[in-house]
Amino acid sequence: MHIDFAGYSDLEKLLEIEEQTFDADSYPLSRRNFLYHIKKKHILVVRVDNRVVGYLLFFTYKKSWRIYSIAVAEGFRRKGLGRSLINRLREDAGGKAGYLLLEVKTDNTQALHLYALIGFKPLKILKNYYPDGDGIKMVLEI
Ligand SMILES: CC(C)(COP(=O)(O)OP(=O)(O)OC[C@H]1O[C@@H](n2cnc3c(N)ncnc32)[C@H](O)[C@@H]1OP(=O)(O)O)[C@@H](O)C(=O)NCCC(=O)NCCS
């Protein structure tokens, strides 16, 4: 397993993971979105045997860094890869930001379990944040 920034050659694999993971209601990232964020170095990818099997998209602000999206390809889940992506971001943010922020759907149990395990705490409920439900804003102090 290896984590680094996404490059342009990772684009097709990122789109494949996105398509597998998020349906149209979840606003999947487009080819154009991915190209922009690859250029900006906003995407960490996890590789297994040199194949991209997951990614994390983040934004940096003055005091906080925000996880916008995270996905691990279906056959590679529950192997600690999602956790490793977030831990890598936490390390990178150390000394640069005070906390990590994210939003998650209230019924996304797999993601909620992962975030709680890492130490994220619920900050507030976001009513109707998603087209089909509420969200929770979570925070992790670095
Ligand atoms: C959320 C997601 C990124 C987690 O990635 P992952 O690589 O499977 O997570 P990890 O293997 O690092 O899991 C770490 C811990 O999180 C918890 N967890 C992860 N998936 C879980 C599940 N399906 N059920 C219960 N707990 C789960 C467990 O505590 C797990 O540790 P364990 O396997 O030792 O018990 C992955 O499930 C995914 O891509 N989901 C679809 C996309 C999504 O919902 N993204 C988040 C919103 S943008």
The ligand as an SDF file (V2000), in Angstrom:
LIG
                    3D

 48 50  0  0  0  0  0  0  0  0999 V2000
  -16.2010    4.8910    4.0060 C   0  0  0  0  0  0  0  0  0  0  0  0
  -15.0730    4.1310    3.2810 C   0  0  0  0  0  0  0  0  0  0  0  0
  -14.1860    5.1470    2.5550 C   0  0  0  0  0  0  0  0  0  0  0  0
  -14.2420    3.3850    4.3310 C   0  0  0  0  0  0  0  0  0  0  0  0
  -13.0990    2.8450    3.6910 O   0  0  0  0  0  0  0  0  0  0  0  0
  -12.4350    1.4780    4.1720 P   0  0  0  0  0  0  0  0  0  0  0  0
  -11.0980    1.3930    3.5200 O   0  0  0  0  0  0  0  0  0  0  0  0
  -13.3540    0.3530    3.9920 O   0  0  0  0  0  0  0  0  0  0  0  0
  -12.2720    1.7540    5.7340 O   0  0  0  0  0  0  0  0  0  0  0  0
  -11.2460    1.0290    6.7000 P   0  0  0  0  0  0  0  0  0  0  0  0
  -10.9610   -0.3620    6.2650 O   0  0  0  0  0  0  0  0  0  0  0  0
  -10.0910    1.9410    6.9140 O   0  0  0  0  0  0  0  0  0  0  0  0
  -12.1410    0.9450    8.0020 O   0  0  0  0  0  0  0  0  0  0  0  0
  -11.6620    1.3560    9.2230 C   0  0  0  0  0  0  0  0  0  0  0  0
  -12.7280    1.0980   10.2600 C   0  0  0  0  0  0  0  0  0  0  0  0
  -13.9220    1.7920    9.9350 O   0  0  0  0  0  0  0  0  0  0  0  0
  -15.0360    0.9760   10.3430 C   0  0  0  0  0  0  0  0  0  0  0  0
  -15.7690    0.5370    9.1510 N   0  0  0  0  0  0  0  0  0  0  0  0
  -15.4160    0.6570    7.8520 C   0  0  0  0  0  0  0  0  0  0  0  0
  -16.3810    0.1230    7.0520 N   0  0  0  0  0  0  0  0  0  0  0  0
  -17.3420   -0.3360    7.8670 C   0  0  0  0  0  0  0  0  0  0  0  0
  -18.5830   -1.0080    7.6750 C   0  0  0  0  0  0  0  0  0  0  0  0
  -19.0320   -1.3270    6.4390 N   0  0  0  0  0  0  0  0  0  0  0  0
  -19.3170   -1.3500    8.7610 N   0  0  0  0  0  0  0  0  0  0  0  0
  -18.8930   -1.0550   10.0030 C   0  0  0  0  0  0  0  0  0  0  0  0
  -17.7230   -0.4370   10.2660 N   0  0  0  0  0  0  0  0  0  0  0  0
  -16.9610   -0.0830    9.2240 C   0  0  0  0  0  0  0  0  0  0  0  0
  -14.4630   -0.2030   11.0630 C   0  0  0  0  0  0  0  0  0  0  0  0
  -14.3150    0.1390   12.4170 O   0  0  0  0  0  0  0  0  0  0  0  0
  -13.1380   -0.3440   10.3830 C   0  0  0  0  0  0  0  0  0  0  0  0
  -12.1870   -1.0210   11.1490 O   0  0  0  0  0  0  0  0  0  0  0  0
  -12.1840   -2.6290   11.1530 P   0  0  0  0  0  0  0  0  0  0  0  0
  -12.3250   -3.0950    9.7310 O   0  0  0  0  0  0  0  0  0  0  0  0
  -10.8560   -2.9360   11.7670 O   0  0  0  0  0  0  0  0  0  0  0  0
  -13.3610   -3.0090   12.0020 O   0  0  0  0  0  0  0  0  0  0  0  0
  -15.6400    3.0810    2.2820 C   0  0  0  0  0  0  0  0  0  0  0  0
  -16.5620    2.2850    2.9520 O   0  0  0  0  0  0  0  0  0  0  0  0
  -16.3200    3.7020    1.0640 C   0  0  0  0  0  0  0  0  0  0  0  0
  -15.6700    3.9950    0.0570 O   0  0  0  0  0  0  0  0  0  0  0  0
  -17.6520    3.9090    1.1420 N   0  0  0  0  0  0  0  0  0  0  0  0
  -18.4070    4.4950    0.0460 C   0  0  0  0  0  0  0  0  0  0  0  0
  -18.1260    5.9630   -0.1150 C   0  0  0  0  0  0  0  0  0  0  0  0
  -18.5100    6.7740    1.1020 C   0  0  0  0  0  0  0  0  0  0  0  0
  -19.5290    6.5540    1.7300 O   0  0  0  0  0  0  0  0  0  0  0  0
  -17.6490    7.7640    1.4570 N   0  0  0  0  0  0  0  0  0  0  0  0
  -17.8630    8.6300    2.6130 C   0  0  0  0  0  0  0  0  0  0  0  0
  -18.7440    9.7580    2.3270 C   0  0  0  0  0  0  0  0  0  0  0  0
  -18.0670   10.8810    1.1440 S   0  0  0  0  0  0  0  0  0  0  0  0
  1  2  1  0
  2  3  1  0
  2  4  1  0
  2 36  1  0
  4  5  1  0
  5  6  1  0
  6  7  2  0
  6  8  1  0
  6  9  1  0
  9 10  1  0
 10 11  2  0
 10 12  1  0
 10 13  1  0
 13 14  1  0
 14 15  1  0
 15 16  1  0
 15 30  1  0
 16 17  1  0
 17 18  1  0
 17 28  1  0
 18 19  1  0
 18 27  1  0
 19 20  2  0
 20 21  1  0
 21 22  1  0
 21 27  2  0
 22 23  1  0
 22 24  2  0
 24 25  1  0
 25 26  2  0
 26 27  1  0
 28 29  1  0
 28 30  1  0
 30 31  1  0
 31 32  1  0
 32 33  2  0
 32 34  1  0
 32 35  1  0
 36 37  1  0
 36 38  1  0
 38 39  2  0
 38 40  1  0
 40 41  1  0
 41 42  1  0
 42 43  1  0
 43 44  2  0
 43 45  1  0
 45 46  1  0
 46 47  1  0
 47 48  1  0
M  END
$$$$
